[in-house]
Amino acid sequence: MRISEIIIKKRDGGVLTNEEIQFFVNGYTNGRIPDYQASALLMAIYFQGLNEEETYQLTRAMRDSGDVADLSSIEGIKVDKHSTGGVGDKTTLIVGPLAAACGVPVAKMSGRGLGFTGGTVDKMESIPGFKTTLEEKEFFELVNKNGLSVIGQTGSIAPADKKIYAPRDVTGTVENLSLITASIMSKKLASGSDAIVLDVKCGDGAFMETAEKAEQLGSMMAEIGNADGKKTVAVITDMNQPLGRAVGNSLEVIEAIETLKGNGPSDITELSVKLAGIMIYVGGRAATPEEGTEKAQQALESGAALVKLRAFIAGQGGDTGVIDDYSLFKDHVYEVHVTSPVSGFVEKLKAKQVGLASQHAGAGRASKEDEIDMSAGIYLSKKAGDAVAAGELLATVYGNDEEKVNTAAKELQEAYIIGENTPEKQPLIHKVIGL
């Protein structure tokens, strides 16, 4: 078998066999196929597409390129939650304790942030002492004991994804839905959970800009997961403005804690309870999704989920004092207030621009080697639909580099569109696929 023949076959619209897909994935991951031939095949796939079976076989080949976690020593139906990435999305820190409080074991491997979307691992590491690298045995023991553990994803999970993403990123082939599906689902399937809940974002601050594209992606991922024997549900959610009011690592952890105390913004609370409810349902702890949502709400109101958060932090070496004393987080040196130049209503708050401003303040990284300022970020005092007076505070930018904070504040000012009309309220959840 020759890679050049596979490239020509896909270029001309042919359907690749399982053996041909395996040959490509294994050969490229192991360095036998050069970058230029991999790029040629990816471009052919971009234009000619992959059918459902090809997408499934590509996902499985990428999954099997490294370790596939065996979570059988963890009791119960393990449920994973994955977000396609957004601005201010700290739901893992909320839905994990909610689901665990209702008896659903959550053994999650999570990633770091790159660009304007934050990574769960980075957020957790803003908690003093918190460890995101654990031995496998300790990881399993913590889930059995506390119902929840979240660790950084190792390089041994789906290494083909990292290898294949590199040429996609520089050859304009990222947007193909089959390639996106294989990238996400190969890692999810290799992570070993029994069921998966996917939070697929759409809008200005999401990779999928329209609900229609997000639904296509969600459907493909749900089909792949279910075909592999994992109960998979995709929830299409809005990301036309940031989720919650905090954007940035320690700021988002604080907001997650406040949400579990019952004081969170309405949007992050609503979405977290809904996602946790679906997790509780697919985890076999509720007869219907609606019952799952009721149980999640009860875990929030009773404080049971906050107890789980405390045990989760303690189990991974973190200082649980942060739950009651936010001054234990790393503090910032500089803060800049962004005010409204006119009176009116916030007609739009551009999510992507808010995310980029937070990144430029120091909360995110442009490349994987960049260091993150855990105290940097943005707090949004006003969001879309809010009335505002001239000179009134819109948002505050925090950080430890004065130039970065000032630059971010200027960018954030441009993210706010102030007008005379209140915008039409957008639904937070557009569609649920797979229930």
MIZALUM-845096 format. One record per residue (C-alpha): residue number from 1; residue in three letters; x, y, z. Coordinates in nm, 2 decimals. Layout:
BEGIN
NUM,ala,X,Y,Z
...
END
This chain:
BEGIN
1,met,0.00,0.00,0.00
2,arg,0.13,0.35,-0.09
3,ile,0.02,0.68,0.05
4,ser,0.04,0.84,-0.29
5,glu,-0.23,0.60,-0.42
6,ile,-0.45,0.68,-0.12
7,ile,-0.41,1.06,-0.19
8,ile,-0.51,1.01,-0.55
9,lys,-0.81,0.80,-0.46
10,lys,-0.95,1.06,-0.22
11,arg,-0.86,1.34,-0.45
12,asp,-1.08,1.18,-0.72
13,gly,-1.37,1.13,-0.48
14,gly,-1.31,0.77,-0.38
15,val,-1.41,0.61,-0.05
16,leu,-1.12,0.50,0.16
17,thr,-1.12,0.16,0.32
18,asn,-1.05,0.09,0.69
19,glu,-0.71,-0.05,0.59
20,glu,-0.62,0.26,0.40
21,ile,-0.72,0.49,0.68
22,gln,-0.53,0.28,0.93
23,phe,-0.22,0.29,0.70
24,phe,-0.23,0.67,0.69
25,val,-0.29,0.72,1.06
26,asn,-0.03,0.47,1.18
27,gly,0.22,0.58,0.92
28,tyr,0.20,0.95,0.98
29,thr,0.19,0.91,1.36
30,asn,0.50,0.69,1.35
31,gly,0.69,0.93,1.11
32,arg,0.69,0.70,0.81
33,ile,0.47,0.93,0.60
34,pro,0.61,1.29,0.55
35,asp,0.42,1.61,0.63
36,tyr,0.38,1.71,0.27
37,gln,0.19,1.38,0.18
38,ala,-0.02,1.41,0.50
39,ser,-0.11,1.77,0.41
40,ala,-0.21,1.66,0.05
41,leu,-0.44,1.39,0.19
42,leu,-0.60,1.62,0.44
43,met,-0.66,1.88,0.16
44,ala,-0.82,1.60,-0.05
45,ile,-1.04,1.51,0.25
46,tyr,-1.13,1.88,0.30
47,phe,-1.26,1.91,-0.05
48,gln,-1.40,1.56,-0.11
49,gly,-1.52,1.49,0.24
50,leu,-1.55,1.16,0.43
51,asn,-1.87,0.96,0.46
52,glu,-2.01,0.83,0.79
53,glu,-1.82,0.51,0.78
54,glu,-1.49,0.67,0.68
55,thr,-1.53,0.93,0.97
56,tyr,-1.59,0.65,1.22
57,gln,-1.29,0.45,1.10
58,leu,-1.07,0.76,1.11
59,thr,-1.19,0.83,1.47
60,arg,-1.12,0.47,1.58
61,ala,-0.78,0.47,1.41
62,met,-0.68,0.79,1.59
63,arg,-0.82,0.65,1.92
64,asp,-0.61,0.34,1.89
65,ser,-0.29,0.53,1.81
66,gly,-0.22,0.55,2.18
67,asp,-0.35,0.43,2.51
68,val,-0.71,0.36,2.57
69,ala,-0.80,0.42,2.93
70,asp,-0.95,0.13,3.12
71,leu,-1.18,0.27,3.39
72,ser,-1.34,-0.06,3.49
73,ser,-1.20,-0.03,3.84
74,ile,-1.41,0.27,3.90
75,glu,-1.76,0.18,4.02
76,gly,-2.07,0.29,3.83
77,ile,-2.14,0.44,3.49
78,lys,-1.87,0.69,3.42
79,val,-1.98,1.00,3.24
80,asp,-1.76,1.26,3.07
81,lys,-1.86,1.61,2.97
82,his,-1.68,1.79,2.69
83,ser,-1.72,2.15,2.56
84,thr,-1.60,2.25,2.21
85,gly,-1.46,2.57,2.37
86,gly,-1.60,2.91,2.45
87,val,-1.54,3.23,2.65
88,gly,-1.61,3.22,3.02
89,asp,-1.70,2.85,3.01
90,lys,-1.63,2.71,3.35
91,thr,-1.91,2.45,3.35
92,thr,-1.68,2.15,3.42
93,leu,-1.61,2.30,3.77
94,ile,-1.98,2.32,3.83
95,val,-2.13,2.01,3.65
96,gly,-1.87,1.78,3.79
97,pro,-1.96,1.83,4.15
98,leu,-2.33,1.85,4.07
99,ala,-2.32,1.51,3.89
100,ala,-2.09,1.35,4.15
101,ala,-2.33,1.47,4.43
102,cys,-2.60,1.27,4.25
103,gly,-2.40,0.95,4.24
104,val,-2.25,0.98,3.89
105,pro,-1.87,0.91,3.88
106,val,-1.68,1.17,3.67
107,ala,-1.33,1.07,3.57
108,lys,-1.23,1.34,3.34
109,met,-0.91,1.41,3.14
110,ser,-0.91,1.77,3.03
111,gly,-0.69,2.00,2.83
112,arg,-0.52,2.34,2.85
113,gly,-0.64,2.65,2.68
114,leu,-0.50,2.79,2.36
115,gly,-0.60,3.12,2.20
116,phe,-0.91,3.29,2.34
117,thr,-1.08,2.98,2.49
118,gly,-0.98,2.88,2.84
119,gly,-0.87,2.53,2.95
120,thr,-1.01,2.36,3.25
121,val,-0.66,2.24,3.36
122,asp,-0.53,2.60,3.37
123,lys,-0.83,2.71,3.57
124,met,-0.78,2.44,3.83
125,glu,-0.41,2.51,3.86
126,ser,-0.50,2.87,3.98
127,ile,-0.60,2.70,4.31
128,pro,-0.30,2.69,4.53
129,gly,-0.15,2.34,4.55
130,phe,-0.39,2.18,4.31
131,lys,-0.23,1.89,4.12
132,thr,-0.35,1.80,3.77
133,thr,-0.10,1.52,3.72
134,leu,-0.18,1.21,3.91
135,glu,-0.08,0.84,3.90
136,glu,-0.35,0.62,3.75
137,lys,-0.41,0.44,4.07
138,glu,-0.46,0.76,4.27
139,phe,-0.69,0.90,3.99
140,phe,-0.91,0.59,4.02
141,glu,-0.91,0.60,4.40
142,leu,-1.02,0.96,4.41
143,val,-1.31,0.90,4.17
144,asn,-1.42,0.60,4.38
145,lys,-1.39,0.80,4.70
146,asn,-1.52,1.14,4.60
147,gly,-1.71,1.07,4.27
148,leu,-1.49,1.32,4.08
149,ser,-1.14,1.37,3.96
150,val,-1.01,1.59,3.67
151,ile,-0.65,1.55,3.54
152,gly,-0.45,1.68,3.25
153,gln,-0.46,1.48,2.94
154,thr,-0.15,1.28,2.87
155,gly,0.04,1.27,2.55
156,ser,-0.03,0.89,2.53
157,ile,-0.40,0.96,2.46
158,ala,-0.47,0.97,2.09
159,pro,-0.12,1.10,1.98
160,ala,-0.24,1.08,1.62
161,asp,-0.47,1.38,1.69
162,lys,-0.18,1.61,1.79
163,lys,0.02,1.49,1.49
164,ile,-0.26,1.54,1.24
165,tyr,-0.38,1.87,1.38
166,ala,-0.04,2.04,1.32
167,pro,-0.06,2.03,0.94
168,arg,-0.44,2.11,0.95
169,asp,-0.37,2.42,1.14
170,val,-0.13,2.56,0.88
171,thr,-0.29,2.44,0.56
172,gly,-0.65,2.57,0.60
173,thr,-0.81,2.23,0.66
174,val,-0.93,2.27,1.02
175,glu,-1.29,2.34,0.94
176,asn,-1.38,2.00,0.79
177,leu,-1.66,1.85,1.01
178,ser,-1.53,1.49,0.98
179,leu,-1.18,1.60,1.08
180,ile,-1.31,1.80,1.37
181,thr,-1.53,1.50,1.48
182,ala,-1.24,1.26,1.46
183,ser,-1.01,1.50,1.66
184,ile,-1.26,1.55,1.94
185,met,-1.41,1.20,1.96
186,ser,-1.08,1.01,1.93
187,lys,-0.97,1.16,2.26
188,lys,-1.31,1.12,2.42
189,leu,-1.33,0.75,2.33
190,ala,-0.98,0.69,2.44
191,ser,-1.05,0.85,2.78
192,gly,-1.26,0.55,2.88
193,ser,-1.59,0.69,3.01
194,asp,-1.91,0.49,2.95
195,ala,-2.12,0.79,2.84
196,ile,-2.04,1.14,2.70
197,val,-2.22,1.47,2.71
198,leu,-2.10,1.72,2.45
199,asp,-2.16,2.09,2.49
200,val,-2.13,2.21,2.13
201,lys,-2.10,2.59,2.13
202,cys,-2.23,2.81,1.84
203,gly,-2.20,3.19,1.78
204,asp,-1.95,3.47,1.77
205,gly,-1.73,3.32,2.04
206,ala,-1.74,2.96,1.91
207,phe,-1.56,2.76,1.65
208,met,-1.90,2.68,1.49
209,glu,-2.05,3.03,1.41
210,thr,-2.40,2.91,1.33
211,ala,-2.65,2.68,1.51
212,glu,-2.69,2.48,1.19
213,lys,-2.32,2.40,1.17
214,ala,-2.30,2.32,1.54
215,glu,-2.60,2.08,1.50
216,gln,-2.42,1.91,1.21
217,leu,-2.11,1.87,1.42
218,gly,-2.31,1.76,1.73
219,ser,-2.50,1.50,1.53
220,met,-2.18,1.35,1.38
221,met,-2.01,1.33,1.72
222,ala,-2.31,1.17,1.88
223,glu,-2.34,0.91,1.60
224,ile,-1.97,0.83,1.64
225,gly,-1.99,0.79,2.02
226,asn,-2.31,0.58,2.01
227,ala,-2.16,0.36,1.73
228,asp,-1.87,0.29,1.96
229,gly,-2.10,0.18,2.24
230,lys,-2.09,0.51,2.44
231,lys,-2.42,0.68,2.52
232,thr,-2.35,1.02,2.36
233,val,-2.56,1.33,2.38
234,ala,-2.49,1.67,2.21
235,val,-2.63,1.99,2.36
236,ile,-2.61,2.29,2.12
237,thr,-2.56,2.60,2.33
238,asp,-2.52,2.97,2.26
239,met,-2.18,3.15,2.26
240,asn,-2.27,3.49,2.11
241,gln,-2.16,3.65,2.44
242,pro,-1.95,3.51,2.72
243,leu,-2.09,3.26,2.97
244,gly,-2.13,3.41,3.31
245,arg,-1.95,3.73,3.40
246,ala,-1.59,3.61,3.47
247,val,-1.33,3.54,3.20
248,gly,-0.99,3.43,3.32
249,asn,-0.86,3.15,3.53
250,ser,-0.89,3.23,3.90
251,leu,-1.18,3.47,3.83
252,glu,-1.37,3.18,3.67
253,val,-1.30,2.94,3.96
254,ile,-1.44,3.20,4.20
255,glu,-1.75,3.23,3.98
256,ala,-1.78,2.85,3.98
257,ile,-1.76,2.85,4.36
258,glu,-2.02,3.13,4.38
259,thr,-2.25,2.93,4.15
260,leu,-2.23,2.62,4.37
261,lys,-2.31,2.85,4.67
262,gly,-2.63,2.95,4.48
263,asn,-2.50,3.30,4.38
264,gly,-2.40,3.24,4.02
265,pro,-2.52,3.43,3.71
266,ser,-2.84,3.30,3.57
267,asp,-2.69,3.17,3.24
268,ile,-2.41,2.97,3.39
269,thr,-2.64,2.83,3.65
270,glu,-2.91,2.73,3.40
271,leu,-2.67,2.56,3.16
272,ser,-2.47,2.38,3.44
273,val,-2.79,2.24,3.59
274,lys,-2.91,2.13,3.25
275,leu,-2.58,1.96,3.15
276,ala,-2.55,1.79,3.49
277,gly,-2.91,1.67,3.46
278,ile,-2.83,1.50,3.13
279,met,-2.52,1.35,3.29
280,ile,-2.72,1.21,3.58
281,tyr,-2.97,1.06,3.33
282,val,-2.71,0.89,3.10
283,gly,-2.53,0.78,3.42
284,gly,-2.83,0.58,3.52
285,arg,-2.92,0.79,3.83
286,ala,-3.24,0.93,3.69
287,ala,-3.52,0.78,3.49
288,thr,-3.56,1.08,3.26
289,pro,-3.35,1.39,3.17
290,glu,-3.61,1.60,3.35
291,glu,-3.56,1.40,3.67
292,gly,-3.19,1.44,3.63
293,thr,-3.23,1.82,3.61
294,glu,-3.44,1.82,3.93
295,lys,-3.18,1.61,4.11
296,ala,-2.90,1.85,3.99
297,gln,-3.10,2.15,4.11
298,gln,-3.15,1.98,4.45
299,ala,-2.78,1.91,4.48
300,leu,-2.72,2.28,4.41
301,glu,-2.97,2.41,4.66
302,ser,-2.89,2.17,4.94
303,gly,-2.51,2.24,4.92
304,ala,-2.43,1.88,4.84
305,ala,-2.24,1.98,4.52
306,leu,-2.03,2.24,4.72
307,val,-1.93,1.96,4.96
308,lys,-1.82,1.76,4.65
309,leu,-1.62,2.05,4.52
310,arg,-1.44,2.08,4.86
311,ala,-1.36,1.71,4.85
312,phe,-1.24,1.73,4.49
313,ile,-1.00,2.01,4.56
314,ala,-0.87,1.85,4.88
315,gly,-0.82,1.52,4.70
316,gln,-0.59,1.67,4.45
317,gly,-0.38,1.87,4.69
318,gly,-0.56,2.20,4.66
319,asp,-0.62,2.45,4.94
320,thr,-0.99,2.42,5.02
321,gly,-0.96,2.75,5.20
322,val,-1.02,2.92,4.87
323,ile,-1.39,2.83,4.89
324,asp,-1.44,3.07,5.18
325,asp,-1.15,3.31,5.12
326,tyr,-1.09,3.43,4.77
327,ser,-0.78,3.63,4.88
328,leu,-0.59,3.30,4.88
329,phe,-0.59,3.31,4.50
330,lys,-0.30,3.50,4.34
331,asp,-0.37,3.87,4.34
332,his,-0.34,4.12,4.05
333,val,-0.14,4.44,4.05
334,tyr,-0.33,4.64,3.79
335,glu,-0.69,4.69,3.71
336,val,-0.85,4.91,3.45
337,his,-1.22,5.01,3.44
338,val,-1.40,5.02,3.10
339,thr,-1.69,5.26,3.10
340,ser,-1.97,5.34,2.86
341,pro,-1.93,5.65,2.64
342,val,-2.30,5.69,2.60
343,ser,-2.63,5.60,2.76
344,gly,-2.85,5.32,2.61
345,phe,-2.85,4.94,2.61
346,val,-2.58,4.68,2.54
347,glu,-2.70,4.56,2.20
348,lys,-2.42,4.32,2.16
349,leu,-2.12,4.19,2.35
350,lys,-1.88,4.03,2.11
351,ala,-1.77,3.70,2.28
352,lys,-1.46,3.64,2.07
353,gln,-1.33,3.99,2.13
354,val,-1.38,3.95,2.50
355,gly,-1.19,3.63,2.49
356,leu,-0.90,3.78,2.30
357,ala,-0.89,4.08,2.53
358,ser,-0.87,3.83,2.83
359,gln,-0.59,3.64,2.65
360,his,-0.40,3.96,2.58
361,ala,-0.43,4.07,2.94
362,gly,-0.23,3.75,3.03
363,ala,-0.51,3.50,3.10
364,gly,-0.45,3.29,2.78
365,arg,-0.17,3.18,2.56
366,ala,-0.10,3.24,2.19
367,ser,0.13,2.94,2.18
368,lys,0.16,2.63,2.40
369,glu,0.49,2.76,2.55
370,asp,0.33,3.08,2.68
371,glu,0.30,3.12,3.05
372,ile,-0.04,3.22,3.20
373,asp,-0.11,3.49,3.45
374,met,-0.36,3.32,3.68
375,ser,-0.49,3.65,3.82
376,ala,-0.55,3.81,3.48
377,gly,-0.89,3.83,3.32
378,ile,-1.21,4.03,3.29
379,tyr,-1.52,4.08,3.50
380,leu,-1.82,4.19,3.30
381,ser,-2.05,4.42,3.49
382,lys,-2.28,4.46,3.19
383,lys,-2.39,4.21,2.93
384,ala,-2.62,4.21,2.63
385,gly,-2.96,4.35,2.71
386,asp,-2.85,4.55,3.01
387,ala,-2.93,4.92,3.04
388,val,-2.63,5.15,3.08
389,ala,-2.57,5.52,3.16
390,ala,-2.29,5.73,3.02
391,gly,-1.98,5.68,3.23
392,glu,-2.12,5.37,3.40
393,leu,-1.89,5.07,3.45
394,leu,-1.91,4.81,3.17
395,ala,-1.62,4.58,3.28
396,thr,-1.29,4.56,3.46
397,val,-0.97,4.42,3.33
398,tyr,-0.72,4.26,3.58
399,gly,-0.35,4.15,3.54
400,asn,0.01,4.20,3.64
401,asp,0.14,4.36,3.33
402,glu,0.03,4.72,3.30
403,glu,0.08,4.74,2.92
404,lys,-0.11,4.42,2.86
405,val,-0.40,4.53,3.09
406,asn,-0.43,4.87,2.91
407,thr,-0.42,4.70,2.57
408,ala,-0.69,4.45,2.68
409,ala,-0.91,4.74,2.81
410,lys,-0.90,4.91,2.47
411,glu,-0.99,4.59,2.30
412,leu,-1.27,4.52,2.55
413,gln,-1.42,4.87,2.49
414,glu,-1.47,4.78,2.12
415,ala,-1.64,4.45,2.22
416,tyr,-1.94,4.65,2.35
417,ile,-2.20,4.78,2.11
418,ile,-2.42,5.04,2.28
419,gly,-2.74,5.14,2.11
420,glu,-3.09,5.26,2.17
421,asn,-3.27,4.92,2.15
422,thr,-3.27,4.62,2.37
423,pro,-3.16,4.31,2.17
424,glu,-3.38,4.01,2.12
425,lys,-3.30,3.75,2.39
426,gln,-3.12,3.45,2.25
427,pro,-3.20,3.10,2.38
428,leu,-2.91,2.95,2.58
429,ile,-2.98,2.60,2.46
430,his,-3.07,2.56,2.10
431,lys,-3.11,2.19,2.07
432,val,-3.04,1.86,2.24
433,ile,-2.93,1.57,2.01
434,gly,-2.93,1.20,2.12
435,leu,-3.19,1.19,2.40
END
